[in-house]
Amino acid sequence: MQKAIFGLIGNPVGHSLSPLMHQHALKHLGIDGVYIPLQVHPGDLKQAIQGIRALNFQGVNVTLPYKEAVIPYLDDLGPEAEACQAVNLISNQQGTLIGHNVDGKAFVGSLVQAGIQPRGKAVLIGAGGAARAVAYSLSAAGVEELCLLDIQEGKAQALASYLNQHCTARAVGYVMSDEQFLNLAETAELIVNCSPQGMFPHVERSPVTSLRGLSRQIVVCDLIYNPIETRLLHMAKEQGMKVVSGIDMFVEQGALSLELWTGQRAPRNKMKAVIRDALQDSR
């Protein structure tokens, strides 16, 4: 019987912990398979996607910078990928390549696992592809107001315009500043960092300088998973706020991918333990 083959397409991919997490998960499930990191240069993307069929990969994850660029080479898109115009996993269904986006679903799933029901007003820092998927899914989950902050005001406003056409939540874009952030966050239930500020190796950075004066009832989330506790989350804990680390979303993304490819329930606790151990060992 042929070994099941999965992979990760991006550039670069050497830093990713996805292969480690998926390899442990496959072994735990008793699946004879491999998960291979595939660094693809921009001029080779079309051939790489064609290779999924030729080499009979069951599926691949897609990371930066190809989440949008892969779309023309696929046969179909799932509803979330269609709505967000971004793909983070591809399934190979007997030669038909279908693009999916589980970024937003994974984020909302990480909230639910933490006992948090999305509602009311959410403030998102950053207006890139991750913010689009998160905002789209937050609206579907029950959030009524989306405040989007970005250092490029036009980018935040463009995303708000898109969301207002595709979501039930009301979205408004603003230029990022500490003053604007604090004004918006005063009445928020949820703050989400969708920017790279604070990601390893720049762990001393934070997208905001302070959370003082904000309600302790606000939930603060960071999509960054390395480090597990970013400076933003550390500040939130100091203020007595509930926090959700990016590691929860990262594991949920992997779990949803694995379940879509194999039809088996993913071992989330095992996957999370593997990532935690790897991050702690790398300190």
C-alpha positions as CSV (number, residue, x, y, z in Angstrom):
1,M,0.0,0.0,0.0
2,Q,1.3,3.4,-0.9
3,K,2.5,5.7,1.8
4,A,0.3,8.7,2.4
5,I,2.1,11.9,1.3
6,F,1.3,15.4,2.7
7,G,3.3,18.6,2.5
8,L,3.8,22.3,3.1
9,I,4.3,24.7,0.2
10,G,5.8,28.1,0.9
11,N,9.0,30.2,0.7
12,P,10.7,29.9,3.2
13,V,9.5,26.8,5.0
14,G,12.6,25.8,7.1
15,H,11.3,27.6,10.2
16,S,7.9,25.9,10.2
17,L,6.9,23.5,13.0
18,S,4.1,22.0,10.9
19,P,6.1,19.0,9.6
20,L,7.1,18.0,13.2
21,M,3.5,18.4,14.4
22,H,1.9,16.5,11.6
23,Q,4.5,13.7,11.6
24,H,3.7,13.0,15.3
25,A,0.0,13.2,14.6
26,L,0.2,10.7,11.7
27,K,2.1,8.3,13.9
28,H,-0.4,8.7,16.7
29,L,-3.2,7.9,14.3
30,G,-1.4,4.8,12.9
31,I,-1.2,6.3,9.4
32,D,1.8,5.3,7.3
33,G,2.6,8.7,5.9
34,V,5.0,11.6,5.6
35,Y,4.7,15.4,5.8
36,I,7.3,17.1,3.8
37,P,8.3,20.8,3.8
38,L,8.5,22.0,0.2
39,Q,10.3,25.3,-0.5
40,V,9.0,26.6,-3.8
41,H,10.5,29.5,-5.7
42,P,7.9,31.9,-7.3
43,G,8.6,30.9,-10.9
44,D,8.0,27.2,-10.0
45,L,4.6,27.5,-8.3
46,K,2.5,26.3,-11.1
47,Q,4.7,23.2,-11.6
48,A,4.7,22.6,-7.8
49,I,0.8,22.5,-7.7
50,Q,0.8,20.2,-10.7
51,G,3.2,18.0,-8.8
52,I,0.5,17.4,-6.1
53,R,-1.4,15.4,-8.7
54,A,1.6,13.8,-10.4
55,L,3.1,12.6,-7.1
56,N,-0.3,11.7,-5.6
57,F,-0.1,13.9,-2.5
58,Q,-3.3,13.6,-0.5
59,G,-3.0,17.2,0.4
60,V,-0.7,20.1,1.3
61,N,-0.8,23.2,3.5
62,V,0.0,26.5,1.9
63,T,1.8,29.3,3.7
64,L,3.3,32.7,2.8
65,P,3.7,34.0,0.2
66,Y,1.4,31.8,-1.9
67,K,-2.0,31.8,-0.2
68,E,-3.5,33.9,-3.0
69,A,-1.1,33.0,-5.8
70,V,-2.1,29.3,-5.8
71,I,-5.7,30.0,-6.7
72,P,-5.4,30.1,-10.5
73,Y,-3.9,26.6,-10.5
74,L,-6.7,24.9,-8.5
75,D,-9.8,23.2,-9.8
76,D,-12.2,24.5,-7.1
77,L,-12.4,26.5,-3.9
78,G,-14.3,25.8,-0.6
79,P,-16.7,28.6,0.6
80,E,-14.2,30.2,3.1
81,A,-11.4,30.2,0.5
82,E,-13.8,31.7,-2.1
83,A,-15.0,34.4,0.3
84,C,-11.4,35.3,1.5
85,Q,-9.7,34.7,-1.8
86,A,-6.9,32.9,0.0
87,V,-6.0,29.3,0.5
88,N,-4.1,27.6,3.3
89,L,-4.7,24.0,2.5
90,I,-5.3,22.0,-0.7
91,S,-7.0,18.6,-0.8
92,N,-6.4,16.2,-3.7
93,Q,-9.6,14.3,-4.4
94,Q,-8.8,11.8,-7.0
95,G,-6.9,14.4,-9.1
96,T,-9.2,17.3,-8.4
97,L,-7.4,20.0,-6.4
98,I,-9.7,21.9,-4.0
99,G,-8.4,24.9,-2.1
100,H,-9.7,25.6,1.5
101,N,-9.1,28.3,4.1
102,V,-9.4,27.2,7.7
103,D,-7.5,30.2,9.2
104,G,-10.7,31.9,10.5
105,K,-12.4,28.7,11.5
106,A,-9.2,27.6,13.4
107,F,-9.1,31.0,15.3
108,V,-12.8,30.8,16.3
109,G,-12.2,27.2,17.3
110,S,-9.4,28.2,19.6
111,L,-11.7,30.7,21.2
112,V,-14.5,28.2,21.8
113,Q,-12.0,25.7,23.2
114,A,-11.0,28.4,25.7
115,G,-14.6,28.9,26.7
116,I,-15.1,32.1,24.8
117,Q,-18.1,32.8,22.6
118,P,-17.3,35.6,20.1
119,R,-19.8,38.5,20.3
120,G,-20.1,42.2,20.3
121,K,-17.1,44.3,19.2
122,A,-13.7,43.1,18.1
123,V,-10.6,45.2,17.4
124,L,-8.2,43.6,15.0
125,I,-4.6,44.9,14.6
126,G,-3.3,44.4,11.1
127,A,-5.3,44.2,7.9
128,G,-3.6,41.4,5.9
129,G,-4.8,38.0,4.8
130,A,-4.9,36.6,8.3
131,A,-7.1,39.5,9.5
132,R,-9.4,39.0,6.5
133,A,-10.0,35.3,7.4
134,V,-10.3,36.0,11.1
135,A,-12.7,38.9,10.6
136,Y,-14.9,36.9,8.2
137,S,-15.2,34.0,10.6
138,L,-15.8,36.2,13.7
139,S,-18.7,37.8,11.8
140,A,-20.1,34.4,11.0
141,A,-19.7,33.4,14.7
142,G,-21.7,36.4,16.0
143,V,-19.4,39.4,16.3
144,E,-21.4,42.5,15.3
145,E,-18.7,45.2,15.0
146,L,-15.2,44.9,13.5
147,C,-12.7,47.6,14.0
148,L,-9.6,47.2,11.8
149,L,-6.3,49.0,12.5
150,D,-3.3,49.1,10.2
151,I,-0.3,51.4,9.8
152,Q,-1.6,51.8,6.2
153,E,-5.1,53.4,6.6
154,G,-6.0,52.6,3.0
155,K,-5.4,48.9,3.6
156,A,-7.6,48.9,6.7
157,Q,-10.4,50.7,4.9
158,A,-10.2,48.4,1.8
159,L,-10.6,45.4,4.1
160,A,-13.5,47.0,5.9
161,S,-15.2,47.7,2.5
162,Y,-14.7,44.1,1.5
163,L,-16.1,42.8,4.8
164,N,-19.1,45.1,4.6
165,Q,-20.0,43.5,1.3
166,H,-19.5,39.9,2.4
167,C,-20.3,39.8,6.2
168,T,-23.2,40.7,8.5
169,A,-20.9,42.5,10.9
170,R,-20.3,46.2,10.5
171,A,-16.6,46.9,9.7
172,V,-14.6,50.2,9.8
173,G,-10.9,50.7,9.0
174,Y,-8.6,53.1,10.9
175,V,-5.0,54.1,10.8
176,M,-3.1,52.4,13.6
177,S,-2.0,54.6,16.6
178,D,-1.9,53.9,20.3
179,E,-4.5,56.6,20.9
180,Q,-6.9,55.2,18.3
181,F,-6.4,51.7,19.6
182,L,-7.2,52.6,23.2
183,N,-10.3,54.6,22.1
184,L,-11.7,51.7,20.1
185,A,-10.7,49.0,22.7
186,E,-12.5,50.8,25.5
187,T,-15.8,49.2,24.4
188,A,-14.5,46.0,22.8
189,E,-15.0,42.4,24.0
190,L,-12.1,41.1,21.9
191,I,-8.7,42.3,20.8
192,V,-6.8,40.3,18.2
193,N,-3.2,40.9,17.0
194,C,-3.1,39.8,13.3
195,S,0.2,41.6,12.7
196,P,3.7,40.1,13.0
197,Q,4.7,42.5,15.8
198,G,6.2,40.4,18.5
199,M,7.1,37.4,16.5
200,F,10.4,35.6,17.1
201,P,13.1,36.8,17.0
202,H,11.7,40.3,17.7
203,V,10.0,39.2,20.9
204,E,10.5,42.6,22.6
205,R,8.0,44.2,20.2
206,S,4.3,44.7,20.6
207,P,1.7,46.2,18.3
208,V,0.6,48.5,21.2
209,T,2.5,50.1,24.0
210,S,-0.1,49.7,26.8
211,L,-3.4,48.1,27.7
212,R,-3.8,50.2,30.9
213,G,-7.3,51.5,31.6
214,L,-9.0,48.8,29.6
215,S,-11.6,46.5,31.1
216,R,-10.4,43.2,32.6
217,Q,-13.3,41.5,30.8
218,I,-11.7,42.0,27.4
219,V,-10.2,38.9,25.8
220,V,-6.8,39.5,24.2
221,C,-5.5,37.1,21.4
222,D,-2.4,36.9,19.4
223,L,-2.1,34.9,16.2
224,I,1.7,34.6,16.8
225,Y,2.7,31.2,18.2
226,N,6.4,31.8,18.6
227,P,6.9,32.9,21.4
228,I,3.9,31.2,23.1
229,E,3.5,34.3,25.3
230,T,4.1,37.4,23.3
231,R,4.7,40.8,24.9
232,L,1.1,41.7,24.1
233,L,-0.2,38.7,26.0
234,H,2.2,39.3,28.8
235,M,0.8,42.9,29.2
236,A,-2.8,41.5,29.1
237,K,-2.1,39.0,31.8
238,E,-0.6,41.8,34.0
239,Q,-3.9,43.6,33.6
240,G,-5.9,40.5,34.6
241,M,-7.3,39.9,31.2
242,K,-8.0,36.5,29.7
243,V,-5.6,35.6,26.9
244,V,-5.5,33.2,24.0
245,S,-2.1,32.3,22.4
246,G,-1.5,31.7,18.7
247,I,-0.4,28.2,19.5
248,D,-4.1,27.2,19.9
249,M,-4.9,28.5,16.4
250,F,-1.8,26.9,14.9
251,V,-2.7,23.5,16.4
252,E,-6.3,23.9,15.3
253,Q,-5.3,24.7,11.7
254,G,-3.2,21.6,11.6
255,A,-6.0,19.5,13.2
256,L,-8.6,20.7,10.7
257,S,-6.2,20.1,7.8
258,L,-5.5,16.5,9.0
259,E,-9.2,15.8,9.5
260,L,-10.1,17.1,6.0
261,W,-7.4,14.9,4.4
262,T,-7.8,11.7,6.4
263,G,-11.4,11.7,7.8
264,Q,-10.0,10.9,11.3
265,R,-10.2,12.9,14.5
266,A,-7.0,14.8,15.0
267,P,-5.1,14.3,18.3
268,R,-5.1,18.0,19.3
269,N,-3.7,17.5,22.8
270,K,-0.8,15.5,21.4
271,M,-0.1,18.0,18.6
272,K,-0.2,20.9,21.1
273,A,2.3,19.1,23.5
274,V,4.7,18.5,20.6
275,I,4.6,22.2,19.6
276,R,5.0,23.4,23.2
277,D,8.0,21.1,23.8
278,A,9.6,22.2,20.5
279,L,9.2,25.9,21.4
280,Q,10.6,25.5,24.9
281,D,13.6,23.5,23.6
282,S,14.4,26.2,21.2
283,R,14.7,28.9,23.9
